[in-house]
Amino acid sequence: MSRALPPLALAAFLATFALPAGVDAQTRSYAASLTGGSGLSIGNGAQTAVLARTPVFVDVALRTTRSDEPTFAWGGALRVEVDGRVGIGGVARAELVHPLGPVALRAGIGVPFFFAPYVLLGVEGSLTLRWPATAPIAATASILLDAFFAGSDLPRNSALFMANGALGVDFLF
Amino acid sequence: MPVDPRVTVGFACAPRSPHRRPLRRAFSAAAWLVAAAVCAMLGACTPDACLRESDCAAGFTCTAGACTEDPVDAGRADAGTLDAGPRDASAADAGPRDAGPTDGATTEVDAGTDAGSDAGA
């Protein structure tokens, strides 16, 4: 049985990595981005809604697109709140890419979450404009709409909504 | 012969891309949204409001948009052992600063403990 393992392992390796690359000519491109943003948060008050400024956050994101499906991108971001607190979380996101000449418009939906020091979970819709600057670098401007409905960071029986803007740079590689 | 300026401009400029119009609309919409967000932030934010537990300091809870003292911690702090317990009556009040070592015969910790225990008892 042990003699059969090396050929089986080789076959599994080829099936996983080598063969798809040979059979399918599709390639995958990646982009990394660094974004900072803030905006407006809305939540439950005693009798009325409470408005507050969203803590400034920084996103370090990675995005990937397949060559045979260039209008669809997916990826994730590490999100850190750095304004009066340190909150660490992330966003898993899928986006539709629509080219508008040199500019690309990306509409996305994602799942933002924070896990330290408090837990927060929600959904996020995003709209991003990407302007190419020099060859691998582009500037981005985003509008992010978030709704958080679960987690230990939320007061009891409340939800939190955010309308944020973000600016950043995008690196293609 | 007078030259029509519109014709001159029309020839001088490059032909417009068909993508320009939706792009301009997108820019305009984004600008309005940003302006609305800035106005909302400047004028409508509630000072000292909390929306999340992380908006409040330690020992406080976000309740109905305001940070309130955590009832569990408050109870302990007001009537717990720290304020009215043995430390106040013995070692802390009658300890090293009040009846501590002035002769240098013993260390401060030992003298405080002894004096505090005596005073507390």
HADDOCK unambig.tbl for C-alpha pairs under 7 A between the chains (distance, minus, plus):
assign (segid A and resid 39 and name CA) (segid B and resid 37 and name CA) 6.85 0.50 0.50
assign (segid A and resid 40 and name CA) (segid B and resid 37 and name CA) 6.85 0.50 0.50
assign (segid A and resid 40 and name CA) (segid B and resid 41 and name CA) 6.27 0.50 0.50
assign (segid A and resid 43 and name CA) (segid B and resid 51 and name CA) 5.67 0.50 0.50
assign (segid A and resid 44 and name CA) (segid B and resid 64 and name CA) 6.41 0.50 0.50
assign (segid A and resid 44 and name CA) (segid B and resid 65 and name CA) 6.29 0.50 0.50
assign (segid A and resid 45 and name CA) (segid B and resid 64 and name CA) 4.46 0.50 0.50
assign (segid A and resid 45 and name CA) (segid B and resid 65 and name CA) 4.24 0.50 0.50
assign (segid A and resid 46 and name CA) (segid B and resid 64 and name CA) 4.37 0.50 0.50
assign (segid A and resid 46 and name CA) (segid B and resid 65 and name CA) 6.20 0.50 0.50
assign (segid A and resid 50 and name CA) (segid B and resid 46 and name CA) 6.35 0.50 0.50
assign (segid A and resid 50 and name CA) (segid B and resid 49 and name CA) 6.95 0.50 0.50
assign (segid A and resid 50 and name CA) (segid B and resid 65 and name CA) 6.43 0.50 0.50
assign (segid A and resid 51 and name CA) (segid B and resid 44 and name CA) 6.51 0.50 0.50
assign (segid A and resid 51 and name CA) (segid B and resid 45 and name CA) 4.78 0.50 0.50
assign (segid A and resid 51 and name CA) (segid B and resid 46 and name CA) 5.62 0.50 0.50
assign (segid A and resid 52 and name CA) (segid B and resid 45 and name CA) 4.83 0.50 0.50
assign (segid A and resid 52 and name CA) (segid B and resid 46 and name CA) 5.97 0.50 0.50
assign (segid A and resid 52 and name CA) (segid B and resid 49 and name CA) 6.97 0.50 0.50
assign (segid A and resid 53 and name CA) (segid B and resid 41 and name CA) 6.42 0.50 0.50
assign (segid A and resid 53 and name CA) (segid B and resid 45 and name CA) 6.86 0.50 0.50
assign (segid A and resid 100 and name CA) (segid B and resid 19 and name CA) 5.62 0.50 0.50
assign (segid A and resid 100 and name CA) (segid B and resid 23 and name CA) 6.61 0.50 0.50
assign (segid A and resid 101 and name CA) (segid B and resid 19 and name CA) 5.74 0.50 0.50
assign (segid A and resid 153 and name CA) (segid B and resid 52 and name CA) 5.34 0.50 0.50
assign (segid A and resid 153 and name CA) (segid B and resid 53 and name CA) 4.89 0.50 0.50
assign (segid A and resid 153 and name CA) (segid B and resid 54 and name CA) 6.26 0.50 0.50
assign (segid A and resid 154 and name CA) (segid B and resid 52 and name CA) 5.11 0.50 0.50
assign (segid A and resid 154 and name CA) (segid B and resid 53 and name CA) 6.12 0.50 0.50
assign (segid A and resid 155 and name CA) (segid B and resid 52 and name CA) 6.22 0.50 0.50
assign (segid A and resid 155 and name CA) (segid B and resid 53 and name CA) 6.39 0.50 0.50
assign (segid A and resid 155 and name CA) (segid B and resid 62 and name CA) 5.96 0.50 0.50
assign (segid A and resid 155 and name CA) (segid B and resid 63 and name CA) 6.37 0.50 0.50
